[in-house]
Structure formats: C-alpha cells, structure tokens
C-alpha cells in the first residue's frame, strides 16, 4: 500500500504522510498481494540509464507491472 501524503505543514512546508515510517524498500502490490522491491528496481533503472524516465515514475504506482516491464 502506498503511503500517500495527507496534508502539508503550513509552517515548515513538510509533507505529512499517513504513516510516519515511509519507505520504498519494498511495497505491497494490492492487486497481486505480493511485496515488490521497489527501491531495488528504481536503483537498477538508474544504474542502467543514468536517470528514471517519466513513464517509469508513473509505473511506480503499479509496482508489479513495473517489475514485469523491466523483465521484458
């Protein structure tokens, strides 16, 4: 499940998230019910291409599909 922002602190400008322990090490893909190592996938993309392209950023919302996309 993604840790979406819930609001913004007006004094500091910091994003307040639903959960305090925000991590992308591995995320749960709710459709497949599996943990996906999102940070590892993004690291591989960056090391290969030197950047994370816009369509790959969008695919982060669908972590299992991103994994399939990178494997093909």
PQR file with spaces between the fields and no chain letter, atoms N, CA, C, O and H, PARSE charges and radii, in Angstrom:
ATOM       1  N    UNK     1       0.842   -1.173    0.000 -0.4000 1.5000
ATOM       2  CA   UNK     1       0.000    0.000    0.000 -0.0000 2.0000
ATOM       3  C    UNK     1       0.889    1.238    0.000  0.5500 1.7000
ATOM       4  O    UNK     1       1.883    1.298    0.725 -0.5500 1.4000
ATOM       5  N    UNK     2       0.533    2.206   -0.801 -0.4000 1.5000
ATOM       6  CA   UNK     2       1.323    3.423   -0.890 -0.0000 2.0000
ATOM       7  C    UNK     2       1.042    4.334    0.296  0.5500 1.7000
ATOM       8  O    UNK     2      -0.089    4.421    0.776 -0.5500 1.4000
ATOM       9  H    UNK     2      -0.274    2.157   -1.390  0.4000 1.0000
ATOM      10  N    UNK     3       2.069    4.998    0.753 -0.4000 1.5000
ATOM      11  CA   UNK     3       1.946    5.931    1.870 -0.0000 2.0000
ATOM      12  C    UNK     3       1.708    7.328    1.297  0.5500 1.7000
ATOM      13  O    UNK     3       2.641    8.119    1.159 -0.5500 1.4000
ATOM      14  H    UNK     3       2.987    4.927    0.364  0.4000 1.0000
ATOM      15  N    UNK     4       0.472    7.616    0.971 -0.4000 1.5000
ATOM      16  CA   UNK     4       0.124    8.863    0.315 -0.0000 2.0000
ATOM      17  C    UNK     4       0.206   10.037    1.276  0.5500 1.7000
ATOM      18  O    UNK     4      -0.002    9.870    2.477 -0.5500 1.4000
ATOM      19  H    UNK     4      -0.286    6.973    1.083  0.4000 1.0000
ATOM      20  N    UNK     5       0.507   11.223    0.759 -0.4000 1.5000
ATOM      21  CA   UNK     5       0.502   12.417    1.604 -0.0000 2.0000
ATOM      22  C    UNK     5      -0.916   12.734    2.067  0.5500 1.7000
ATOM      23  O    UNK     5      -1.875   12.573    1.313 -0.5500 1.4000
ATOM      24  H    UNK     5       0.675   11.358   -0.217  0.4000 1.0000
ATOM      25  N    UNK     6      -1.038   13.184    3.309 -0.4000 1.5000
ATOM      26  CA   UNK     6      -2.364   13.541    3.812 -0.0000 2.0000
ATOM      27  C    UNK     6      -2.530   15.047    3.931  0.5500 1.7000
ATOM      28  O    UNK     6      -3.648   15.553    3.830 -0.5500 1.4000
ATOM      29  H    UNK     6      -0.258   13.315    3.921  0.4000 1.0000
ATOM      30  N    UNK     7      -1.436   15.774    4.146 -0.4000 1.5000
ATOM      31  CA   UNK     7      -1.517   17.232    4.228 -0.0000 2.0000
ATOM      32  C    UNK     7      -0.106   17.807    4.193  0.5500 1.7000
ATOM      33  O    UNK     7       0.876   17.074    4.075 -0.5500 1.4000
ATOM      34  H    UNK     7      -0.528   15.363    4.228  0.4000 1.0000
ATOM      35  N    UNK     8      -0.024   19.128    4.297 -0.4000 1.5000
ATOM      36  CA   UNK     8       1.255   19.823    4.312 -0.0000 2.0000
ATOM      37  C    UNK     8       1.303   20.704    5.553  0.5500 1.7000
ATOM      38  O    UNK     8       0.340   21.404    5.864 -0.5500 1.4000
ATOM      39  H    UNK     8      -0.822   19.723    4.393  0.4000 1.0000
ATOM      40  N    UNK     9       2.436   20.666    6.263 -0.4000 1.5000
ATOM      41  CA   UNK     9       2.632   21.534    7.418 -0.0000 2.0000
ATOM      42  C    UNK     9       2.827   22.959    6.907  0.5500 1.7000
ATOM      43  O    UNK     9       3.785   23.235    6.186 -0.5500 1.4000
ATOM      44  H    UNK     9       3.219   20.097    6.010  0.4000 1.0000
ATOM      45  N    UNK    10       1.938   23.849    7.271 -0.4000 1.5000
ATOM      46  CA   UNK    10       1.970   25.210    6.752 -0.0000 2.0000
ATOM      47  C    UNK    10       3.177   26.003    7.225  0.5500 1.7000
ATOM      48  O    UNK    10       3.624   26.910    6.523 -0.5500 1.4000
ATOM      49  H    UNK    10       1.159   23.626    7.857  0.4000 1.0000
ATOM      50  N    UNK    11       3.715   25.687    8.395 -0.4000 1.5000
ATOM      51  CA   UNK    11       4.870   26.423    8.910 -0.0000 2.0000
ATOM      52  C    UNK    11       6.177   26.000    8.240  0.5500 1.7000
ATOM      53  O    UNK    11       6.974   26.848    7.839 -0.5500 1.4000
ATOM      54  H    UNK    11       3.352   24.950    8.965  0.4000 1.0000
ATOM      55  N    UNK    12       6.393   24.698    8.120 -0.4000 1.5000
ATOM      56  CA   UNK    12       7.667   24.219    7.578 -0.0000 2.0000
ATOM      57  C    UNK    12       7.585   23.844    6.098  0.5500 1.7000
ATOM      58  O    UNK    12       8.610   23.805    5.417 -0.5500 1.4000
ATOM      59  H    UNK    12       5.745   24.009    8.446  0.4000 1.0000
ATOM      60  N    UNK    13       6.392   23.569    5.596 -0.4000 1.5000
ATOM      61  CA   UNK    13       6.247   23.135    4.216 -0.0000 2.0000
ATOM      62  C    UNK    13       6.488   21.650    4.025  0.5500 1.7000
ATOM      63  O    UNK    13       6.490   21.167    2.893 -0.5500 1.4000
ATOM      64  H    UNK    13       5.560   23.600    6.149  0.4000 1.0000
ATOM      65  N    UNK    14       6.692   20.909    5.123 -0.4000 1.5000
ATOM      66  CA   UNK    14       6.925   19.472    5.038 -0.0000 2.0000
ATOM      67  C    UNK    14       5.633   18.730    4.699  0.5500 1.7000
ATOM      68  O    UNK    14       4.543   19.118    5.118 -0.5500 1.4000
ATOM      69  H    UNK    14       6.690   21.302    6.043  0.4000 1.0000
ATOM      70  N    UNK    15       5.784   17.674    3.944 -0.4000 1.5000
ATOM      71  CA   UNK    15       4.650   16.818    3.608 -0.0000 2.0000
ATOM      72  C    UNK    15       4.382   15.885    4.782  0.5500 1.7000
ATOM      73  O    UNK    15       5.294   15.230    5.286 -0.5500 1.4000
ATOM      74  H    UNK    15       6.670   17.358    3.603  0.4000 1.0000
ATOM      75  N    UNK    16       3.142   15.830    5.207 -0.4000 1.5000
ATOM      76  CA   UNK    16       2.732   14.934    6.290 -0.0000 2.0000
ATOM      77  C    UNK    16       2.083   13.718    5.642  0.5500 1.7000
ATOM      78  O    UNK    16       1.122   13.844    4.884 -0.5500 1.4000
ATOM      79  H    UNK    16       2.401   16.362    4.798  0.4000 1.0000
ATOM      80  N    UNK    17       2.614   12.550    5.946 -0.4000 1.5000
ATOM      81  CA   UNK    17       2.106   11.312    5.360 -0.0000 2.0000
ATOM      82  C    UNK    17       1.254   10.558    6.377  0.5500 1.7000
ATOM      83  O    UNK    17       1.338   10.812    7.578 -0.5500 1.4000
ATOM      84  H    UNK    17       3.396   12.447    6.562  0.4000 1.0000
ATOM      85  N    UNK    18       0.442    9.639    5.890 -0.4000 1.5000
ATOM      86  CA   UNK    18      -0.440    8.862    6.761 -0.0000 2.0000
ATOM      87  C    UNK    18       0.348    8.040    7.764  0.5500 1.7000
ATOM      88  O    UNK    18      -0.063    7.896    8.916 -0.5500 1.4000
ATOM      89  H    UNK    18       0.374    9.433    4.913  0.4000 1.0000
ATOM      90  N    UNK    19       1.475    7.502    7.330 -0.4000 1.5000
ATOM      91  CA   UNK    19       2.320    6.712    8.215 -0.0000 2.0000
ATOM      92  C    UNK    19       3.659    7.410    8.377  0.5500 1.7000
ATOM      93  O    UNK    19       4.183    7.974    7.416 -0.5500 1.4000
ATOM      94  H    UNK    19       1.809    7.619    6.394  0.4000 1.0000
ATOM      95  N    UNK    20       4.210    7.380    9.559 -0.4000 1.5000
ATOM      96  CA   UNK    20       5.488    8.052    9.828 -0.0000 2.0000
ATOM      97  C    UNK    20       6.662    7.334    9.183  0.5500 1.7000
ATOM      98  O    UNK    20       7.627    7.982    8.776 -0.5500 1.4000
ATOM      99  H    UNK    20       3.785    6.922   10.340  0.4000 1.0000
ATOM     100  N    UNK    21       6.605    6.035    9.082 -0.4000 1.5000
ATOM     101  CA   UNK    21       7.748    5.254    8.582 -0.0000 2.0000
ATOM     102  C    UNK    21       7.610    5.001    7.078  0.5500 1.7000
ATOM     103  O    UNK    21       7.360    3.872    6.656 -0.5500 1.4000
ATOM     104  H    UNK    21       5.822    5.509    9.412  0.4000 1.0000
ATOM     105  N    UNK    22       7.770    6.035    6.288 -0.4000 1.5000
ATOM     106  CA   UNK    22       7.669    5.931    4.839 -0.0000 2.0000
ATOM     107  C    UNK    22       8.931    5.300    4.275  0.5500 1.7000
ATOM     108  O    UNK    22      10.036    5.791    4.506 -0.5500 1.4000
ATOM     109  H    UNK    22       7.973    6.952    6.631  0.4000 1.0000
ATOM     110  N    UNK    23       8.764    4.219    3.542 -0.4000 1.5000
ATOM     111  CA   UNK    23       9.901    3.523    2.963 -0.0000 2.0000
ATOM     112  C    UNK    23       9.480    2.914    1.632  0.5500 1.7000
ATOM     113  O    UNK    23       8.366    2.408    1.495 -0.5500 1.4000
ATOM     114  H    UNK    23       7.866    3.820    3.355  0.4000 1.0000
ATOM     115  N    UNK    24      10.381    2.966    0.653 -0.4000 1.5000
ATOM     116  CA   UNK    24      10.103    2.316   -0.623 -0.0000 2.0000
ATOM     117  C    UNK    24      10.982    1.088   -0.818  0.5500 1.7000
ATOM     118  O    UNK    24      11.096    0.578   -1.933 -0.5500 1.4000
ATOM     119  H    UNK    24      11.286    3.377    0.765  0.4000 1.0000
ATOM     120  N    UNK    25      11.601    0.609    0.253 -0.4000 1.5000
ATOM     121  CA   UNK    25      12.433   -0.600    0.137 -0.0000 2.0000
ATOM     122  C    UNK    25      11.634   -1.715   -0.511  0.5500 1.7000
ATOM     123  O    UNK    25      12.096   -2.341   -1.465 -0.5500 1.4000
ATOM     124  H    UNK    25      11.508    1.023    1.159  0.4000 1.0000
ATOM     125  N    UNK    26      10.446   -1.963   -0.005 -0.4000 1.5000
ATOM     126  CA   UNK    26       9.530   -2.906   -0.640 -0.0000 2.0000
ATOM     127  C    UNK    26       8.120   -2.408   -0.362  0.5500 1.7000
ATOM     128  O    UNK    26       7.805   -1.951    0.736 -0.5500 1.4000
ATOM     129  H    UNK    26      10.070   -1.454    0.769  0.4000 1.0000
ATOM     130  N    UNK    27       7.288   -2.510   -1.378 -0.4000 1.5000
ATOM     131  CA   UNK    27       5.898   -2.058   -1.259 -0.0000 2.0000
ATOM     132  C    UNK    27       4.983   -3.215   -1.595  0.5500 1.7000
ATOM     133  O    UNK    27       5.360   -4.136   -2.320 -0.5500 1.4000
ATOM     134  H    UNK    27       7.543   -2.881   -2.271  0.4000 1.0000
ATOM     135  N    UNK    28       3.775   -3.156   -1.060 -0.4000 1.5000
ATOM     136  CA   UNK    28       2.789   -4.202   -1.302 -0.0000 2.0000
ATOM     137  C    UNK    28       1.980   -3.839   -2.533  0.5500 1.7000
ATOM     138  O    UNK    28       1.381   -2.764   -2.591 -0.5500 1.4000
ATOM     139  H    UNK    28       3.469   -2.408   -0.471  0.4000 1.0000
ATOM     140  N    UNK    29       1.957   -4.722   -3.512 -0.4000 1.5000
ATOM     141  CA   UNK    29       1.083   -4.559   -4.662 -0.0000 2.0000
ATOM     142  C    UNK    29      -0.267   -5.149   -4.264  0.5500 1.7000
ATOM     143  O    UNK    29      -0.388   -6.360   -4.080 -0.5500 1.4000
ATOM     144  H    UNK    29       2.444   -5.594   -3.465  0.4000 1.0000
ATOM     145  N    UNK    30      -1.274   -4.300   -4.131 -0.4000 1.5000
ATOM     146  CA   UNK    30      -2.563   -4.748   -3.598 -0.0000 2.0000
ATOM     147  C    UNK    30      -3.282   -5.695   -4.551  0.5500 1.7000
ATOM     148  O    UNK    30      -4.033   -6.558   -4.100 -0.5500 1.4000
ATOM     149  H    UNK    30      -1.175   -3.316   -4.280  0.4000 1.0000
ATOM     150  N    UNK    31      -3.073   -5.556   -5.844 -0.4000 1.5000
ATOM     151  CA   UNK    31      -3.742   -6.437   -6.806 -0.0000 2.0000
ATOM     152  C    UNK    31      -3.194   -7.856   -6.721  0.5500 1.7000
ATOM     153  O    UNK    31      -3.962   -8.817   -6.674 -0.5500 1.4000
ATOM     154  H    UNK    31      -2.462   -4.854   -6.211  0.4000 1.0000
ATOM     155  N    UNK    32      -1.871   -7.992   -6.700 -0.4000 1.5000
ATOM     156  CA   UNK    32      -1.249   -9.310   -6.648 -0.0000 2.0000
ATOM     157  C    UNK    32      -1.065   -9.819   -5.224  0.5500 1.7000
ATOM     158  O    UNK    32      -0.895  -11.019   -5.008 -0.5500 1.4000
ATOM     159  H    UNK    32      -1.247   -7.212   -6.738  0.4000 1.0000
ATOM     160  N    UNK    33      -1.099   -8.914   -4.260 -0.4000 1.5000
ATOM     161  CA   UNK    33      -0.904   -9.317   -2.871 -0.0000 2.0000
ATOM     162  C    UNK    33       0.518   -9.735   -2.570  0.5500 1.7000
ATOM     163  O    UNK    33       0.752  -10.556   -1.683 -0.5500 1.4000
ATOM     164  H    UNK    33      -1.237   -7.940   -4.436  0.4000 1.0000
ATOM     165  N    UNK    34       1.480   -9.175   -3.305 -0.4000 1.5000
ATOM     166  CA   UNK    34       2.892   -9.520   -3.125 -0.0000 2.0000
ATOM     167  C    UNK    34       3.709   -8.285   -2.802  0.5500 1.7000
ATOM     168  O    UNK    34       3.366   -7.169   -3.193 -0.5500 1.4000
ATOM     169  H    UNK    34       1.291   -8.508   -4.026  0.4000 1.0000
ATOM     170  N    UNK    35       4.796   -8.506   -2.083 -0.4000 1.5000
ATOM     171  CA   UNK    35       5.762   -7.441   -1.839 -0.0000 2.0000
ATOM     172  C    UNK    35       6.654   -7.303   -3.067  0.5500 1.7000
ATOM     173  O    UNK    35       7.101   -8.302   -3.630 -0.5500 1.4000
ATOM     174  H    UNK    35       5.075   -9.413   -1.765  0.4000 1.0000
ATOM     175  N    UNK    36       6.911   -6.069   -3.479 -0.4000 1.5000
ATOM     176  CA   UNK    36       7.774   -5.798   -4.631 -0.0000 2.0000
ATOM     177  C    UNK    36       8.921   -4.907   -4.157  0.5500 1.7000
ATOM     178  O    UNK    36       8.678   -3.884   -3.516 -0.5500 1.4000
ATOM     179  H    UNK    36       6.548   -5.258   -3.021  0.4000 1.0000
ATOM     180  N    UNK    37      10.172   -5.280   -4.461 -0.4000 1.5000
ATOM     181  CA   UNK    37      11.328   -4.480   -4.032 -0.0000 2.0000
ATOM     182  C    UNK    37      11.483   -3.218   -4.902  0.5500 1.7000
ATOM     183  O    UNK    37      12.340   -3.167   -5.784 -0.5500 1.4000
ATOM     184  H    UNK    37      10.369   -6.110   -4.982  0.4000 1.0000
ATOM     185  N    UNK    38      10.653   -2.217   -4.645 -0.4000 1.5000
ATOM     186  CA   UNK    38      10.591   -1.033   -5.496 -0.0000 2.0000
ATOM     187  C    UNK    38      11.914   -0.278   -5.535  0.5500 1.7000
ATOM     188  O    UNK    38      12.350    0.132   -6.611 -0.5500 1.4000
ATOM     189  H    UNK    38       9.957   -2.259   -3.928  0.4000 1.0000
ATOM     190  N    UNK    39      12.560   -0.085   -4.395 -0.4000 1.5000
ATOM     191  CA   UNK    39      13.822    0.662   -4.379 -0.0000 2.0000
ATOM     192  C    UNK    39      14.886   -0.046   -5.216  0.5500 1.7000
ATOM     193  O    UNK    39      15.644    0.607   -5.933 -0.5500 1.4000
ATOM     194  H    UNK    39      12.206   -0.418   -3.521  0.4000 1.0000
ATOM     195  N    UNK    40      14.947   -1.337   -5.133 -0.4000 1.5000
ATOM     196  CA   UNK    40      15.896   -2.105   -5.921 -0.0000 2.0000
ATOM     197  C    UNK    40      15.621   -1.939   -7.418  0.5500 1.7000
ATOM     198  O    UNK    40      16.555   -1.796   -8.207 -0.5500 1.4000
ATOM     199  H    UNK    40      14.331   -1.868   -4.551  0.4000 1.0000
ATOM     200  N    UNK    41      14.356   -1.958   -7.807 -0.4000 1.5000
ATOM     201  CA   UNK    41      14.002   -1.767   -9.213 -0.0000 2.0000
ATOM     202  C    UNK    41      14.408   -0.382   -9.690  0.5500 1.7000
ATOM     203  O    UNK    41      14.967   -0.238  -10.778 -0.5500 1.4000
ATOM     204  H    UNK    41      13.597   -2.075   -7.166  0.4000 1.0000
ATOM     205  N    UNK    42      14.131    0.640   -8.884 -0.4000 1.5000
ATOM     206  CA   UNK    42      14.493    2.007   -9.260 -0.0000 2.0000
ATOM     207  C    UNK    42      16.005    2.185   -9.316  0.5500 1.7000
ATOM     208  O    UNK    42      16.515    2.895  -10.183 -0.5500 1.4000
ATOM     209  H    UNK    42      13.677    0.523   -8.000  0.4000 1.0000
ATOM     210  N    UNK    43      16.723    1.548   -8.398 -0.4000 1.5000
ATOM     211  CA   UNK    43      18.191    1.592   -8.431 -0.0000 2.0000
ATOM     212  C    UNK    43      18.719    0.980   -9.727  0.5500 1.7000
ATOM     213  O    UNK    43      19.622    1.534  -10.355 -0.5500 1.4000
ATOM     214  H    UNK    43      16.308    0.972   -7.693  0.4000 1.0000
ATOM     215  N    UNK    44      18.159   -0.158  -10.125 -0.4000 1.5000
ATOM     216  CA   UNK    44      18.598   -0.816  -11.359 -0.0000 2.0000
ATOM     217  C    UNK    44      18.345    0.071  -12.573  0.5500 1.7000
ATOM     218  O    UNK    44      19.187    0.165  -13.467 -0.5500 1.4000
ATOM     219  H    UNK    44      17.426   -0.608   -9.614  0.4000 1.0000
ATOM     220  N    UNK    45      17.188    0.719  -12.602 -0.4000 1.5000
ATOM     221  CA   UNK    45      16.869    1.628  -13.709 -0.0000 2.0000
ATOM     222  C    UNK    45      17.891    2.754  -13.754  0.5500 1.7000
ATOM     223  O    UNK    45      18.409    3.084  -14.821 -0.5500 1.4000
ATOM     224  H    UNK    45      16.505    0.643  -11.876  0.4000 1.0000
ATOM     225  N    UNK    46      18.179    3.340  -12.603 -0.4000 1.5000
ATOM     226  CA   UNK    46      19.111    4.468  -12.553 -0.0000 2.0000
ATOM     227  C    UNK    46      20.518    4.047  -12.957  0.5500 1.7000
ATOM     228  O    UNK    46      21.186    4.758  -13.707 -0.5500 1.4000
ATOM     229  H    UNK    46      17.758    3.072  -11.737  0.4000 1.0000
ATOM     230  N    UNK    47      20.971    2.901  -12.468 -0.4000 1.5000
ATOM     231  CA   UNK    47      22.323    2.442  -12.800 -0.0000 2.0000
ATOM     232  C    UNK    47      22.451    2.102  -14.278  0.5500 1.7000
ATOM     233  O    UNK    47      23.525    2.264  -14.858 -0.5500 1.4000
ATOM     234  H    UNK    47      20.428    2.323  -11.859  0.4000 1.0000
ATOM     235  N    UNK    48      21.378    1.637  -14.891 -0.4000 1.5000
ATOM     236  CA   UNK    48      21.405    1.266  -16.307 -0.0000 2.0000
ATOM     237  C    UNK    48      21.335    2.480  -17.223  0.5500 1.7000
ATOM     238  O    UNK    48      22.105    2.586  -18.178 -0.5500 1.4000
ATOM     239  H    UNK    48      20.506    1.506  -14.420  0.4000 1.0000
ATOM     240  N    UNK    49      20.409    3.402  -16.934 -0.4000 1.5000
ATOM     241  CA   UNK    49      20.143    4.516  -17.848 -0.0000 2.0000
ATOM     242  C    UNK    49      20.656    5.872  -17.351  0.5500 1.7000
ATOM     243  O    UNK    49      20.680    6.838  -18.113 -0.5500 1.4000
ATOM     244  H    UNK    49      19.784    3.317  -16.158  0.4000 1.0000
ATOM     245  N    UNK    50      21.060    5.949  -16.094 -0.4000 1.5000
ATOM     246  CA   UNK    50      21.533    7.221  -15.555 -0.0000 2.0000
ATOM     247  C    UNK    50      20.419    8.163  -15.141  0.5500 1.7000
ATOM     248  O    UNK    50      20.683    9.296  -14.739 -0.5500 1.4000
ATOM     249  H    UNK    50      21.040    5.164  -15.475  0.4000 1.0000
ATOM     250  N    UNK    51      19.189    7.715  -15.233 -0.4000 1.5000
ATOM     251  CA   UNK    51      18.029    8.515  -14.822 -0.0000 2.0000
ATOM     252  C    UNK    51      16.816    7.597  -14.739  0.5500 1.7000
ATOM     253  O    UNK    51      16.835    6.474  -15.243 -0.5500 1.4000
ATOM     254  H    UNK    51      18.974    6.794  -15.559  0.4000 1.0000
ATOM     255  N    UNK    52      15.774    8.083  -14.104 -0.4000 1.5000
ATOM     256  CA   UNK    52      14.490    7.386  -14.071 -0.0000 2.0000
ATOM     257  C    UNK    52      13.545    8.194  -14.952  0.5500 1.7000
ATOM     258  O    UNK    52      13.202    9.333  -14.635 -0.5500 1.4000
ATOM     259  H    UNK    52      15.758    8.995  -13.694  0.4000 1.0000
ATOM     260  N    UNK    53      13.133    7.594  -16.055 -0.4000 1.5000
ATOM     261  CA   UNK    53      12.320    8.295  -17.037 -0.0000 2.0000
ATOM     262  C    UNK    53      10.885    8.482  -16.543  0.5500 1.7000
ATOM     263  O    UNK    53      10.431    7.748  -15.665 -0.5500 1.4000
ATOM     264  H    UNK    53      13.412    6.669  -16.313  0.4000 1.0000
ATOM     265  N    UNK    54      10.169    9.461  -17.104 -0.4000 1.5000
ATOM     266  CA   UNK    54       8.813    9.776  -16.618 -0.0000 2.0000
ATOM     267  C    UNK    54       7.844    8.594  -16.622  0.5500 1.7000
ATOM     268  O    UNK    54       7.068    8.439  -15.679 -0.5500 1.4000
ATOM     269  H    UNK    54      10.538   10.057  -17.817  0.4000 1.0000
ATOM     270  N    UNK    55       7.872    7.772  -17.645 -0.4000 1.5000
ATOM     271  CA   UNK    55       6.930    6.648  -17.668 -0.0000 2.0000
ATOM     272  C    UNK    55       7.268    5.613  -16.589  0.5500 1.7000
ATOM     273  O    UNK    55       6.381    4.918  -16.093 -0.5500 1.4000
ATOM     274  H    UNK    55       8.502    7.898  -18.411  0.4000 1.0000
ATOM     275  N    UNK    56       8.540    5.517  -16.232 -0.4000 1.5000
ATOM     276  CA   UNK    56       8.914    4.595  -15.153 -0.0000 2.0000
ATOM     277  C    UNK    56       8.471    5.142  -13.802  0.5500 1.7000
ATOM     278  O    UNK    56       8.150    4.372  -12.896 -0.5500 1.4000
ATOM     279  H    UNK    56       9.260    6.082  -16.635  0.4000 1.0000
ATOM     280  N    UNK    57       8.451    6.453  -13.662 -0.4000 1.5000
ATOM     281  CA   UNK    57       7.937    7.056  -12.426 -0.0000 2.0000
ATOM     282  C    UNK    57       6.455    6.773  -12.272  0.5500 1.7000
ATOM     283  O    UNK    57       5.982    6.491  -11.171 -0.5500 1.4000
ATOM     284  H    UNK    57       8.711    7.078  -14.398  0.4000 1.0000
ATOM     285  N    UNK    58       5.719    6.848  -13.379 -0.4000 1.5000
ATOM     286  CA   UNK    58       4.283    6.545  -13.328 -0.0000 2.0000
ATOM     287  C    UNK    58       4.071    5.078  -12.965  0.5500 1.7000
ATOM     288  O    UNK    58       3.163    4.751  -12.201 -0.5500 1.4000
ATOM     289  H    UNK    58       6.104    7.076  -14.274  0.4000 1.0000
ATOM     290  N    UNK    59       4.897    4.202  -13.506 -0.4000 1.5000
ATOM     291  CA   UNK    59       4.761    2.776  -13.229 -0.0000 2.0000
ATOM     292  C    UNK    59       5.049    2.426  -11.768  0.5500 1.7000
ATOM     293  O    UNK    59       4.717    1.325  -11.329 -0.5500 1.4000
ATOM     294  H    UNK    59       5.634    4.467  -14.127  0.4000 1.0000
ATOM     295  N    UNK    60       5.653    3.327  -11.015 -0.4000 1.5000
ATOM     296  CA   UNK    60       5.870    3.082   -9.578 -0.0000 2.0000
ATOM     297  C    UNK    60       4.547    2.917   -8.838  0.5500 1.7000
ATOM     298  O    UNK    60       4.496    2.286   -7.783 -0.5500 1.4000
ATOM     299  H    UNK    60       5.923    4.221  -11.371  0.4000 1.0000
ATOM     300  N    UNK    61       3.480    3.483   -9.392 -0.4000 1.5000
ATOM     301  CA   UNK    61       2.162    3.314   -8.782 -0.0000 2.0000
ATOM     302  C    UNK    61       1.639    1.897   -8.972  0.5500 1.7000
ATOM     303  O    UNK    61       0.707    1.474   -8.287 -0.5500 1.4000
ATOM     304  H    UNK    61       3.521    3.996  -10.249  0.4000 1.0000
ATOM     305  N    UNK    62       2.237    1.172   -9.899 -0.4000 1.5000
ATOM     306  CA   UNK    62       1.863   -0.209  -10.200 -0.0000 2.0000
ATOM     307  C    UNK    62       3.126   -1.060  -10.127  0.5500 1.7000
ATOM     308  O    UNK    62       3.657   -1.472  -11.159 -0.5500 1.4000
ATOM     309  H    UNK    62       2.994    1.515  -10.455  0.4000 1.0000
ATOM     310  N    UNK    63       3.613   -1.329   -8.910 -0.4000 1.5000
ATOM     311  CA   UNK    63       4.956   -1.907   -8.745 -0.0000 2.0000
ATOM     312  C    UNK    63       5.149   -3.266   -9.409  0.5500 1.7000
ATOM     313  O    UNK    63       6.223   -3.530   -9.949 -0.5500 1.4000
ATOM     314  H    UNK    63       3.182   -0.995   -8.071  0.4000 1.0000
ATOM     315  N    UNK    64       4.154   -4.125   -9.385 -0.4000 1.5000
ATOM     316  CA   UNK    64       4.329   -5.442  -10.013 -0.0000 2.0000
ATOM     317  C    UNK    64       4.424   -5.292  -11.530  0.5500 1.7000
ATOM     318  O    UNK    64       5.200   -5.998  -12.174 -0.5500 1.4000
ATOM     319  H    UNK    64       3.282   -3.911   -8.946  0.4000 1.0000
ATOM     320  N    UNK    65       3.650   -4.390  -12.098 -0.4000 1.5000
ATOM     321  CA   UNK    65       3.732   -4.144  -13.535 -0.0000 2.0000
ATOM     322  C    UNK    65       5.089   -3.559  -13.903  0.5500 1.7000
ATOM     323  O    UNK    65       5.649   -3.899  -14.945 -0.5500 1.4000
ATOM     324  H    UNK    65       3.020   -3.817  -11.575  0.4000 1.0000
ATOM     325  N    UNK    66       5.625   -2.672  -13.048 -0.4000 1.5000
ATOM     326  CA   UNK    66       6.965   -2.129  -13.283 -0.0000 2.0000
ATOM     327  C    UNK    66       7.991   -3.259  -13.299  0.5500 1.7000
ATOM     328  O    UNK    66       8.898   -3.267  -14.131 -0.5500 1.4000
ATOM     329  H    UNK    66       5.170   -2.395  -12.202  0.4000 1.0000
ATOM     330  N    UNK    67       7.847   -4.199  -12.393 -0.4000 1.5000
ATOM     331  CA   UNK    67       8.752   -5.340  -12.353 -0.0000 2.0000
ATOM     332  C    UNK    67       8.658   -6.153  -13.646  0.5500 1.7000
ATOM     333  O    UNK    67       9.682   -6.542  -14.206 -0.5500 1.4000
ATOM     334  H    UNK    67       7.110   -4.193  -11.717  0.4000 1.0000
ATOM     335  N    UNK    68       7.442   -6.410  -14.121 -0.4000 1.5000
ATOM     336  CA   UNK    68       7.261   -7.137  -15.386 -0.0000 2.0000
ATOM     337  C    UNK    68       7.828   -6.332  -16.554  0.5500 1.7000
ATOM     338  O    UNK    68       8.461   -6.894  -17.447 -0.5500 1.4000
ATOM     339  H    UNK    68       6.610   -6.094  -13.666  0.4000 1.0000
ATOM     340  N    UNK    69       7.604   -5.027  -16.549 -0.4000 1.5000
ATOM     341  CA   UNK    69       8.091   -4.156  -17.599 -0.0000 2.0000
ATOM     342  C    UNK    69       9.614   -4.224  -17.707  0.5500 1.7000
ATOM     343  O    UNK    69      10.160   -4.285  -18.809 -0.5500 1.4000
ATOM     344  H    UNK    69       7.090   -4.570  -15.823  0.4000 1.0000
ATOM     345  N    UNK    70      10.295   -4.215  -16.566 -0.4000 1.5000
ATOM     346  CA   UNK    70      11.757   -4.250  -16.566 -0.0000 2.0000
ATOM     347  C    UNK    70      12.306   -5.625  -16.946  0.5500 1.7000
ATOM     348  O    UNK    70      13.411   -5.730  -17.478 -0.5500 1.4000
ATOM     349  H    UNK    70       9.852   -4.165  -15.670  0.4000 1.0000
ATOM     350  N    UNK    71      11.548   -6.659  -16.676 -0.4000 1.5000
ATOM     351  CA   UNK    71      11.994   -8.013  -17.023 -0.0000 2.0000
ATOM     352  C    UNK    71      11.846   -8.345  -18.496  0.5500 1.7000
ATOM     353  O    UNK    71      12.460   -9.295  -18.982 -0.5500 1.4000
ATOM     354  H    UNK    71      10.650   -6.574  -16.244  0.4000 1.0000
ATOM     355  N    UNK    72      11.026   -7.560  -19.224 -0.4000 1.5000
ATOM     356  CA   UNK    72      10.819   -7.873  -20.644 -0.0000 2.0000
ATOM     357  C    UNK    72      11.796   -7.183  -21.532  0.5500 1.7000
ATOM     358  O    UNK    72      11.747   -7.349  -22.751 -0.5500 1.4000
ATOM     359  H    UNK    72      10.527   -6.789  -18.829  0.4000 1.0000
